[in-house]
Amino acid sequence: MTTIVAVKKDGVISIAADSQSTFGDTRLAALDDARWNKIFKHGDSYFAICGSAAHDLVLQSALKKIKKLDFSNRAAIFESFRKLHGKLKDDFFLKTEEEEDDAYESSQMTVLIANAHGIFGVYSLREVYEFERFWAIGSGRDYAIGAMHAVYDQLSSSEIAKVGVETGCMFDVASSLPMTSYSAAYVGAAPAAVTITKSKK
């Protein structure tokens, strides 16, 4: 339960996430959560996950255990998550059952990735999508996607991401501020020295 967004515009990629964790009817807000940042960096990529709270530490640990993972394009990300799936089962005891008629075992997580090559979404059956402008995952995604669509032509990448998360937090009961956001240049951008920034609100 969360609102996580990624945006690509004018040579900049941005990723942002809310800070609330939810346990049934109980919410853990940033005020009481010592580690509320939902975005982590591995190599040159930013990752954010929705699903079980356990996924965060599990995926960070699994990524460190497999060498030569590639997150530069859709096909490479698929192969990387195919390798990770075996590691998740063998070393982290992943339960792969989801729907009875699923064609493949589930990895039980949805992941948004932002890096110099663009923005990508990985879903539970390891389906990989590349997004041209923006996308969102989590329980606040529908609100965030609509808001980002409305302001995409008017604002910068980081500002659009901010609007997306703020809107998700406004209407989704399982999302709340503050947010964390990161921005960086992506391949093909004009060499207008874009600095990597981290901001918290």
Rosetta blueprint (number, residue, H / E / L):
1 M L
2 T L
3 T L
4 I E
5 V E
6 A E
7 V E
8 K E
9 K E
10 D L
11 G L
12 V E
13 I E
14 S E
15 I E
16 A E
17 A E
18 D L
19 S L
20 Q L
21 S E
22 T E
23 F E
24 G L
25 D L
26 T E
27 R E
28 L E
29 A L
30 A L
31 L L
32 D L
33 D L
34 A L
35 R L
36 W L
37 N L
38 K L
39 I E
40 F E
41 K E
42 H E
43 G L
44 D L
45 S E
46 Y E
47 F E
48 A E
49 I E
50 C E
51 G E
52 S L
53 A L
54 A L
55 H H
56 D H
57 L H
58 V H
59 L H
60 Q H
61 S H
62 A H
63 L H
64 K H
65 K H
66 I L
67 K L
68 K L
69 L L
70 D L
71 F L
72 S L
73 N L
74 R H
75 A H
76 A H
77 I H
78 F H
79 E H
80 S H
81 F H
82 R H
83 K H
84 L H
85 H H
86 G H
87 K H
88 L H
89 K H
90 D H
91 D H
92 F H
93 F L
94 L L
95 K L
96 T L
97 E L
98 E L
99 E L
100 E L
101 D L
102 D L
103 A L
104 Y L
105 E L
106 S L
107 S L
108 Q L
109 M E
110 T E
111 V E
112 L E
113 I E
114 A E
115 N E
116 A L
117 H L
118 G E
119 I E
120 F E
121 G E
122 V E
123 Y L
124 S L
125 L L
126 R L
127 E L
128 V E
129 Y E
130 E E
131 F E
132 E L
133 R L
134 F E
135 W E
136 A E
137 I E
138 G L
139 S L
140 G L
141 R H
142 D H
143 Y H
144 A H
145 I H
146 G H
147 A H
148 M H
149 H H
150 A H
151 V H
152 Y L
153 D L
154 Q L
155 L L
156 S L
157 S H
158 S H
159 E H
160 I H
161 A H
162 K H
163 V H
164 G H
165 V H
166 E H
167 T H
168 G H
169 C H
170 M H
171 F H
172 D L
173 V L
174 A L
175 S L
176 S L
177 L L
178 P L
179 M L
180 T E
181 S E
182 Y E
183 S E
184 A E
185 A E
186 Y L
187 V L
188 G L
189 A L
190 A L
191 P L
192 A L
193 A L
194 V L
195 T L
196 I L
197 T E
198 K E
199 S E
200 K E
201 K L
